[in-house]
């Protein structure tokens, strides 16, 4: 998921016969399994699959299937006990229009009481997201970045 677009395209073709919707379903199945198994303190890059799908080439992030998966993952992630990382790498490199998790998923996580951490410590991103202490508690690690 975190590779460059040509590799992503090749792997979707190889493992899913080019069916990006099936790739997205498999991704969310793997994320759900990982969250269910636990054993980690920070859940990062929650919806990284969006990185190589900037224009909906592989799956429709506004579609029923994808949004249903967001609604399924949000309570699992929020109640996992892990801190949920907000990562702006894709946003800052122009790969995505918003951070990981997406604004939609952040709102769902917030509704479930998820504990959010802005790993990148880019305060302007928090302003961009219009997140205040009333919307979601943001914990910023000050030691070691």
DORO-595229 format. One record per residue: x, y, z of N, C-alpha, C in turn; residue in one letter; residue number from 1. Coordinates in steps of 0.02 Angstrom, whole numbers. Atoms other than C-alpha are relative to their C-alpha. Layout:
! DORO-595229
{nX = X&nY = Y&nZ = Z&caX = X&caY = Y&caZ = Z&cX = X&cY = Y&cZ = Z&aa = A&i = NUM}
...
! end
This chain:
! DORO-595229
{nX = 40&nY = -60&nZ = 0&caX = 0&caY = 0&caZ = 0&cX = 42&cY = 63&cZ = 0&aa = X&i = 1}
{nX = -41&nY = -60&nZ = -9&caX = 141&caY = 119&caZ = 39&cX = 52&cY = 7&cZ = -55&aa = X&i = 2}
{nX = -48&nY = -5&nZ = 55&caX = 236&caY = 91&caZ = -123&cX = -23&cY = 52&cZ = -50&aa = X&i = 3}
{nX = 17&nY = -48&nZ = 53&caX = 237&caY = 202&caZ = -276&cX = -57&cY = -28&cZ = -44&aa = X&i = 4}
{nX = 60&nY = 17&nZ = 39&caX = 88&caY = 203&caZ = -395&cX = 11&cY = -58&cZ = -49&aa = X&i = 5}
{nX = -7&nY = 56&nZ = 47&caX = 162&caY = 85&caZ = -528&cX = 1&cY = -69&cZ = 35&aa = X&i = 6}
{nX = -3&nY = 63&nZ = -38&caX = 196&caY = -49&caZ = -396&cX = -70&cY = -17&cZ = 25&aa = X&i = 7}
{nX = 68&nY = 11&nZ = -23&caX = 23&caY = -27&caZ = -322&cX = -44&cY = -27&cZ = -57&aa = X&i = 8}
{nX = 39&nY = 21&nZ = 59&caX = -55&caY = -43&caZ = -495&cX = 16&cY = -72&cZ = -19&aa = X&i = 9}
{nX = -21&nY = 68&nZ = 17&caX = 47&caY = -200&caZ = -532&cX = -28&cY = -51&cZ = 50&aa = X&i = 10}
{nX = 22&nY = 47&nZ = -51&caX = -1&caY = -281&caZ = -367&cX = -76&cY = -8&cZ = 1&aa = X&i = 11}
{nX = 73&nY = 6&nZ = 6&caX = -187&caY = -242&caZ = -387&cX = -16&cY = -45&cZ = -60&aa = X&i = 12}
{nX = 11&nY = 43&nZ = 59&caX = -178&caY = -321&caZ = -560&cX = 17&cY = -72&cZ = 16&aa = X&i = 13}
{nX = -25&nY = 67&nZ = -14&caX = -80&caY = -471&caZ = -496&cX = -44&cY = -38&cZ = 50&aa = X&i = 14}
{nX = 35&nY = 35&nZ = -54&caX = -179&caY = -511&caZ = -338&cX = -76&cY = 6&cZ = -3&aa = X&i = 15}
{nX = 72&nY = -12&nZ = 1&caX = -352&caY = -442&caZ = -378&cX = -27&cY = 8&cZ = -71&aa = X&i = 16}
{nX = 21&nY = -4&nZ = 71&caX = -362&caY = -454&caZ = -569&cX = -20&cY = 71&cZ = -19&aa = X&i = 17}
{nX = 13&nY = -69&nZ = 16&caX = -362&caY = -264&caZ = -574&cX = -60&cY = 30&cZ = 36&aa = X&i = 18}
{nX = 60&nY = -23&nZ = -35&caX = -514&caY = -249&caZ = -460&cX = 20&cY = 38&cZ = 63&aa = X&i = 19}
{nX = -19&nY = -43&nZ = -55&caX = -474&caY = -102&caZ = -347&cX = -48&cY = -4&cZ = 59&aa = X&i = 20}
{nX = 49&nY = 7&nZ = -54&caX = -635&caY = -124&caZ = -248&cX = 16&cY = -62&cZ = 42&aa = X&i = 21}
{nX = -19&nY = 61&nZ = -36&caX = -580&caY = -302&caZ = -203&cX = 63&cY = 12&cZ = 40&aa = X&i = 22}
{nX = -62&nY = -17&nZ = -37&caX = -408&caY = -234&caZ = -154&cX = -17&cY = 40&cZ = 62&aa = X&i = 23}
{nX = 20&nY = -40&nZ = -57&caX = -490&caY = -106&caZ = -41&cX = -34&cY = -43&cZ = 54&aa = X&i = 24}
{nX = 33&nY = 45&nZ = -48&caX = -599&caY = -240&caZ = 40&cX = 52&cY = -43&cZ = 36&aa = X&i = 25}
{nX = -52&nY = 41&nZ = -31&caX = -446&caY = -350&caZ = 70&cX = 42&cY = 43&cZ = 49&aa = X&i = 26}
{nX = -37&nY = -46&nZ = -44&caX = -354&caY = -200&caZ = 144&cX = -38&cY = 9&cZ = 66&aa = X&i = 27}
{nX = 39&nY = -12&nZ = -61&caX = -495&caY = -163&caZ = 267&cX = -8&cY = -64&cZ = 40&aa = X&i = 28}
{nX = 1&nY = 64&nZ = -37&caX = -507&caY = -349&caZ = 311&cX = 64&cY = -8&cZ = 40&aa = X&i = 29}
{nX = -64&nY = 6&nZ = -34&caX = -322&caY = -347&caZ = 354&cX = 5&cY = 50&cZ = 58&aa = X&i = 30}
{nX = -1&nY = -50&nZ = -53&caX = -339&caY = -186&caZ = 455&cX = -44&cY = -22&cZ = 58&aa = X&i = 31}
{nX = 45&nY = 24&nZ = -51&caX = -488&caY = -257&caZ = 548&cX = 31&cY = -57&cZ = 40&aa = X&i = 32}
{nX = -33&nY = 55&nZ = -34&caX = -392&caY = -415&caZ = 588&cX = 57&cY = 23&cZ = 45&aa = X&i = 33}
{nX = -56&nY = -27&nZ = -39&caX = -241&caY = -317&caZ = 647&cX = -26&cY = 33&cZ = 64&aa = X&i = 34}
{nX = 29&nY = -35&nZ = -58&caX = -348&caY = -208&caZ = 762&cX = -27&cY = -52&cZ = 50&aa = X&i = 35}
{nX = 29&nY = 52&nZ = -43&caX = -438&caY = -362&caZ = 830&cX = 53&cY = -38&cZ = 39&aa = X&i = 36}
{nX = -54&nY = 36&nZ = -34&caX = -274&caY = -449&caZ = 871&cX = 36&cY = 44&cZ = 51&aa = X&i = 37}
{nX = -31&nY = -46&nZ = -47&caX = -204&caY = -293&caZ = 956&cX = 75&cY = -10&cZ = 6&aa = X&i = 38}
{nX = -71&nY = 8&nZ = -12&caX = -31&caY = -290&caZ = 1032&cX = 41&cY = 60&cZ = -21&aa = X&i = 39}
{nX = -37&nY = -60&nZ = 21&caX = 16&caY = -113&caZ = 980&cX = -28&cY = 60&cZ = 38&aa = X&i = 40}
{nX = 20&nY = -59&nZ = -37&caX = 9&caY = 59&caZ = 1059&cX = -26&cY = 56&cZ = -45&aa = X&i = 41}
{nX = 18&nY = -53&nZ = 47&caX = -11&caY = 169&caZ = 904&cX = -26&cY = -31&cZ = -64&aa = X&i = 42}
{nX = 29&nY = 23&nZ = 63&caX = -121&caY = 139&caZ = 753&cX = 11&cY = 56&cZ = -50&aa = X&i = 43}
{nX = -19&nY = -52&nZ = 47&caX = -45&caY = 235&caZ = 609&cX = -20&cY = -16&cZ = -72&aa = X&i = 44}
{nX = 15&nY = 6&nZ = 72&caX = -86&caY = 265&caZ = 426&cX = -62&cY = -42&cZ = -11&aa = X&i = 45}
{nX = 59&nY = 43&nZ = -3&caX = -258&caY = 193&caZ = 457&cX = -31&cY = -13&cZ = -68&aa = X&i = 46}
{nX = 30&nY = 10&nZ = 66&caX = -324&caY = 221&caZ = 281&cX = 50&cY = 15&cZ = -55&aa = X&i = 47}
{nX = -55&nY = -10&nZ = 48&caX = -160&caY = 218&caZ = 186&cX = -18&cY = -21&cZ = -71&aa = X&i = 48}
{nX = 20&nY = 22&nZ = 67&caX = -245&caY = 131&caZ = 40&cX = -19&cY = 58&cZ = -46&aa = X&i = 49}
{nX = 18&nY = -59&nZ = 41&caX = -301&caY = 304&caZ = -17&cX = 59&cY = 30&cZ = -38&aa = X&i = 50}
{nX = -59&nY = -32&nZ = 28&caX = -122&caY = 352&caZ = -60&cX = 4&cY = -5&cZ = -76&aa = X&i = 51}
{nX = -6&nY = 10&nZ = 72&caX = -124&caY = 278&caZ = -235&cX = -67&cY = -1&cZ = -36&aa = X&i = 52}
{nX = 67&nY = -4&nZ = 29&caX = -306&caY = 315&caZ = -271&cX = -25&cY = 72&cZ = 2&aa = X&i = 53}
{nX = 17&nY = -70&nZ = -9&caX = -306&caY = 505&caZ = -282&cX = -62&cY = 23&cZ = -38&aa = X&i = 54}
{nX = 57&nY = -21&nZ = 41&caX = -441&caY = 516&caZ = -416&cX = -52&cY = -56&cZ = -6&aa = X&i = 55}
{nX = 48&nY = 55&nZ = 1&caX = -539&caY = 358&caZ = -377&cX = 12&cY = -50&cZ = -55&aa = X&i = 56}
{nX = -17&nY = 46&nZ = 54&caX = -447&caY = 255&caZ = -507&cX = -15&cY = -73&cZ = 17&aa = X&i = 57}
{nX = 7&nY = 70&nZ = -20&caX = -462&caY = 94&caZ = -408&cX = -63&cY = -15&cZ = 39&aa = X&i = 58}
{nX = 60&nY = 8&nZ = -39&caX = -607&caY = 118&caZ = -289&cX = -29&cY = 69&cZ = 14&aa = X&i = 59}
{nX = 34&nY = -63&nZ = -12&caX = -734&caY = 251&caZ = -247&cX = -3&cY = 13&cZ = 76&aa = X&i = 60}
{nX = -1&nY = -13&nZ = -72&caX = -695&caY = 325&caZ = -75&cX = -65&cY = 31&cZ = 26&aa = X&i = 61}
{nX = 65&nY = -26&nZ = -18&caX = -869&caY = 403&caZ = -76&cX = -55&cY = -52&cZ = -9&aa = X&i = 62}
{nX = 48&nY = 53&nZ = 14&caX = -952&caY = 240&caZ = -124&cX = -24&cY = -36&cZ = 63&aa = X&i = 63}
{nX = 32&nY = 35&nZ = -55&caX = -1063&caY = 134&caZ = -13&cX = 46&cY = -51&cZ = 33&aa = X&i = 64}
{nX = -43&nY = 53&nZ = -28&caX = -940&caY = -10&caZ = 7&cX = 56&cY = 29&cZ = 42&aa = X&i = 65}
{nX = -57&nY = -29&nZ = -35&caX = -793&caY = 98&caZ = 58&cX = -22&cY = 35&cZ = 65&aa = X&i = 66}
{nX = 24&nY = -37&nZ = -59&caX = -891&caY = 209&caZ = 177&cX = -28&cY = -48&cZ = 53&aa = X&i = 67}
{nX = 23&nY = 51&nZ = -48&caX = -972&caY = 55&caZ = 257&cX = 60&cY = -27&cZ = 39&aa = X&i = 68}
{nX = -60&nY = 24&nZ = -34&caX = -796&caY = -7&caZ = 296&cX = 27&cY = 51&cZ = 49&aa = X&i = 69}
{nX = -22&nY = -52&nZ = -47&caX = -750&caY = 160&caZ = 375&cX = -42&cY = -3&cZ = 63&aa = X&i = 70}
{nX = 46&nY = 4&nZ = -58&caX = -903&caY = 146&caZ = 487&cX = 12&cY = -62&cZ = 42&aa = X&i = 71}
{nX = -16&nY = 61&nZ = -37&caX = -851&caY = -31&caZ = 535&cX = 66&cY = 7&cZ = 38&aa = X&i = 72}
{nX = -67&nY = -6&nZ = -29&caX = -669&caY = 13&caZ = 571&cX = 1&cY = 50&cZ = 56&aa = X&i = 73}
{nX = -4&nY = -54&nZ = -50&caX = -700&caY = 172&caZ = 672&cX = -10&cY = -24&cZ = 71&aa = X&i = 74}
{nX = 8&nY = 21&nZ = -70&caX = -772&caY = 91&caZ = 829&cX = 54&cY = -50&cZ = 22&aa = X&i = 75}
{nX = -53&nY = 47&nZ = -17&caX = -644&caY = -50&caZ = 823&cX = 64&cY = 37&cZ = 18&aa = X&i = 76}
{nX = -61&nY = -37&nZ = -12&caX = -500&caY = 72&caZ = 811&cX = -6&cY = 44&cZ = 62&aa = X&i = 77}
{nX = 9&nY = -46&nZ = -56&caX = -571&caY = 196&caZ = 936&cX = 1&cY = -37&cZ = 67&aa = X&i = 78}
{nX = 5&nY = 38&nZ = -62&caX = -600&caY = 61&caZ = 1067&cX = 57&cY = -51&cZ = 9&aa = X&i = 79}
{nX = -56&nY = 47&nZ = -3&caX = -438&caY = -34&caZ = 1035&cX = 48&cY = 14&cZ = 57&aa = X&i = 80}
{nX = -48&nY = -20&nZ = -51&caX = -343&caY = 62&caZ = 1168&cX = 62&cY = 31&cZ = -30&aa = X&i = 81}
{nX = -58&nY = -30&nZ = 34&caX = -216&caY = 119&caZ = 1039&cX = -13&cY = 74&cZ = -14&aa = X&i = 82}
{nX = 3&nY = -69&nZ = 22&caX = -178&caY = 300&caZ = 1003&cX = -4&cY = -1&cZ = -76&aa = X&i = 83}
{nX = 8&nY = -3&nZ = 73&caX = -232&caY = 343&caZ = 825&cX = 40&cY = 58&cZ = -26&aa = X&i = 84}
{nX = -45&nY = -50&nZ = 27&caX = -99&caY = 435&caZ = 730&cX = -33&cY = 39&cZ = -57&aa = X&i = 85}
{nX = 17&nY = -41&nZ = 58&caX = -138&caY = 581&caZ = 615&cX = 66&cY = 12&cZ = -36&aa = X&i = 86}
{nX = -62&nY = -5&nZ = 39&caX = -6&caY = 575&caZ = 479&cX = -12&cY = 44&cZ = -61&aa = X&i = 87}
{nX = 8&nY = -47&nZ = 55&caX = 15&caY = 717&caZ = 355&cX = 48&cY = -12&cZ = -58&aa = X&i = 88}
{nX = -49&nY = 14&nZ = 53&caX = 147&caY = 635&caZ = 245&cX = -29&cY = 3&cZ = -70&aa = X&i = 89}
{nX = 32&nY = 0&nZ = 66&caX = 30&caY = 603&caZ = 98&cX = -24&cY = 69&cZ = -20&aa = X&i = 90}
{nX = 24&nY = -68&nZ = 11&caX = -45&caY = 776&caZ = 115&cX = 58&cY = 46&cZ = -19&aa = X&i = 91}
{nX = -57&nY = -44&nZ = 12&caX = 123&caY = 863&caZ = 122&cX = 37&cY = -16&cZ = -65&aa = X&i = 92}
{nX = -32&nY = 19&nZ = 63&caX = 188&caY = 766&caZ = -29&cX = -48&cY = 2&cZ = -59&aa = X&i = 93}
{nX = 48&nY = -6&nZ = 55&caX = 31&caY = 798&caZ = -131&cX = -31&cY = -65&cZ = -23&aa = X&i = 94}
{nX = 29&nY = 65&nZ = 19&caX = -24&caY = 615&caZ = -134&cX = -73&cY = -5&cZ = 20&aa = X&i = 95}
{nX = 69&nY = 1&nZ = -23&caX = -186&caY = 646&caZ = -39&cX = -24&cY = 71&cZ = 13&aa = X&i = 96}
{nX = 29&nY = -67&nZ = -12&caX = -304&caY = 792&caZ = -11&cX = -8&cY = 14&cZ = 75&aa = X&i = 97}
{nX = 3&nY = -8&nZ = -72&caX = -308&caY = 763&caZ = 177&cX = 45&cY = -54&cZ = 32&aa = X&i = 98}
{nX = -47&nY = 46&nZ = -32&caX = -207&caY = 665&caZ = 306&cX = -29&cY = -70&cZ = 5&aa = X&i = 99}
{nX = 23&nY = 66&nZ = -20&caX = -218&caY = 484&caZ = 358&cX = -11&cY = 4&cZ = 76&aa = X&i = 100}
{nX = 63&nY = 18&nZ = 32&caX = -348&caY = 453&caZ = 428&cX = -32&cY = 61&cZ = -34&aa = X&i = 101}
{nX = 36&nY = -53&nZ = 36&caX = -460&caY = 553&caZ = 311&cX = -44&cY = 39&cZ = 49&aa = X&i = 102}
{nX = 44&nY = -41&nZ = -42&caX = -569&caY = 691&caZ = 380&cX = -64&cY = -38&cZ = 18&aa = X&i = 103}
{nX = 60&nY = 39&nZ = -14&caX = -720&caY = 577&caZ = 365&cX = 13&cY = -52&cZ = 54&aa = X&i = 104}
{nX = -15&nY = 51&nZ = -50&caX = -636&caY = 438&caZ = 463&cX = 18&cY = 32&cZ = 67&aa = X&i = 105}
{nX = -14&nY = -35&nZ = -63&caX = -570&caY = 563&caZ = 593&cX = -65&cY = 18&cZ = 36&aa = X&i = 106}
{nX = 64&nY = -18&nZ = -31&caX = -748&caY = 622&caZ = 623&cX = -34&cY = -62&cZ = 30&aa = X&i = 107}
{nX = 29&nY = 62&nZ = -27&caX = -807&caY = 442&caZ = 644&cX = 37&cY = -22&cZ = 62&aa = X&i = 108}
{nX = -40&nY = 19&nZ = -58&caX = -664&caY = 406&caZ = 763&cX = -16&cY = 45&cZ = 60&aa = X&i = 109}
{nX = 16&nY = -47&nZ = -53&caX = -703&caY = 562&caZ = 862&cX = -67&cY = -17&cZ = 31&aa = X&i = 110}
{nX = 65&nY = 19&nZ = -24&caX = -883&caY = 508&caZ = 876&cX = 1&cY = -61&cZ = 45&aa = X&i = 111}
{nX = -9&nY = 60&nZ = -41&caX = -822&caY = 345&caZ = 953&cX = 46&cY = 13&cZ = 59&aa = X&i = 112}
{nX = -44&nY = -16&nZ = -56&caX = -705&caY = 435&caZ = 1074&cX = 72&cY = -20&cZ = -11&aa = X&i = 113}
{nX = -69&nY = 19&nZ = 15&caX = -543&caY = 390&caZ = 985&cX = 51&cY = 50&cZ = 25&aa = X&i = 114}
{nX = -54&nY = -42&nZ = -25&caX = -380&caY = 458&caZ = 1056&cX = 48&cY = 13&cZ = -58&aa = X&i = 115}
{nX = -37&nY = -18&nZ = 61&caX = -291&caY = 552&caZ = 916&cX = 66&cY = 33&cZ = 18&aa = X&i = 116}
{nX = -67&nY = -29&nZ = -8&caX = -106&caY = 596&caZ = 905&cX = 23&cY = 26&cZ = -67&aa = X&i = 117}
{nX = -28&nY = -27&nZ = 62&caX = -33&caY = 712&caZ = 774&cX = 75&cY = -14&cZ = 0&aa = X&i = 118}
{nX = -69&nY = 24&nZ = 1&caX = 130&caY = 618&caZ = 746&cX = 47&cY = 50&cZ = -33&aa = X&i = 119}
{nX = -44&nY = -44&nZ = 37&caX = 197&caY = 746&caZ = 624&cX = 10&cY = 67&cZ = 34&aa = X&i = 120}
{nX = -5&nY = -61&nZ = -39&caX = 173&caY = 889&caZ = 748&cX = -1&cY = 61&cZ = -46&aa = X&i = 121}
{nX = 10&nY = -58&nZ = 44&caX = 120&caY = 1006&caZ = 608&cX = -64&cY = 34&cZ = 24&aa = X&i = 122}
{nX = 59&nY = -32&nZ = -29&caX = 5&caY = 1123&caZ = 702&cX = -45&cY = 29&cZ = -54&aa = X&i = 123}
{nX = 42&nY = -28&nZ = 54&caX = -52&caY = 1203&caZ = 539&cX = -47&cY = -53&cZ = -27&aa = X&i = 124}
{nX = 44&nY = 53&nZ = 22&caX = -124&caY = 1034&caZ = 493&cX = -60&cY = -5&cZ = 45&aa = X&i = 125}
{nX = 56&nY = 2&nZ = -47&caX = -229&caY = 1034&caZ = 649&cX = -47&cY = 58&cZ = -13&aa = X&i = 126}
{nX = 43&nY = -56&nZ = 17&caX = -292&caY = 1206&caZ = 601&cX = -37&cY = -14&cZ = -64&aa = X&i = 127}
{nX = 31&nY = 18&nZ = 64&caX = -325&caY = 1144&caZ = 424&cX = -59&cY = -47&cZ = 13&aa = X&i = 128}
{nX = 52&nY = 48&nZ = -14&caX = -427&caY = 1002&caZ = 496&cX = -57&cY = 30&cZ = 41&aa = X&i = 129}
{nX = 50&nY = -33&nZ = -42&caX = -522&caY = 1126&caZ = 605&cX = -17&cY = -44&cZ = 61&aa = X&i = 130}
{nX = 10&nY = 41&nZ = -59&caX = -496&caY = 1013&caZ = 753&cX = 19&cY = 43&cZ = 61&aa = X&i = 131}
{nX = -13&nY = -37&nZ = -61&caX = -508&caY = 1097&caZ = 922&cX = -5&cY = -48&cZ = 58&aa = X&i = 132}
{nX = 4&nY = 43&nZ = -58&caX = -503&caY = 1030&caZ = 1098&cX = -72&cY = -23&cZ = 12&aa = X&i = 133}
{nX = 69&nY = 21&nZ = -7&caX = -693&caY = 1020&caZ = 1089&cX = -19&cY = -55&cZ = -49&aa = X&i = 134}
{nX = 16&nY = 49&nZ = 52&caX = -690&caY = 910&caZ = 934&cX = 35&cY = -66&cZ = 15&aa = X&i = 135}
{nX = -38&nY = 61&nZ = -13&caX = -553&caY = 786&caZ = 976&cX = 61&cY = 19&cZ = 41&aa = X&i = 136}
{nX = -59&nY = -12&nZ = -41&caX = -417&caY = 775&caZ = 1106&cX = 62&cY = -19&cZ = -39&aa = X&i = 137}
{nX = -60&nY = 12&nZ = 39&caX = -251&caY = 791&caZ = 1018&cX = 60&cY = -2&cZ = 47&aa = X&i = 138}
{nX = -59&nY = 8&nZ = -42&caX = -98&caY = 725&caZ = 1107&cX = 62&cY = 5&cZ = -44&aa = X&i = 139}
{nX = -61&nY = -10&nZ = 41&caX = 67&caY = 787&caZ = 1036&cX = 59&cY = -23&cZ = 41&aa = X&i = 140}
{nX = -61&nY = 22&nZ = -33&caX = 225&caY = 695&caZ = 1083&cX = 53&cY = 54&cZ = -6&aa = X&i = 141}
{nX = -50&nY = -54&nZ = -1&caX = 353&caY = 825&caZ = 1134&cX = 71&cY = -26&cZ = 8&aa = X&i = 142}
{nX = -67&nY = 28&nZ = -10&caX = 498&caY = 709&caZ = 1171&cX = 17&cY = -46&cZ = -58&aa = X&i = 143}
{nX = -21&nY = 42&nZ = 56&caX = 586&caY = 639&caZ = 1019&cX = -42&cY = 9&cZ = -62&aa = X&i = 144}
{nX = 39&nY = -13&nZ = 60&caX = 466&caY = 713&caZ = 892&cX = -60&cY = -39&cZ = -2&aa = X&i = 145}
! end
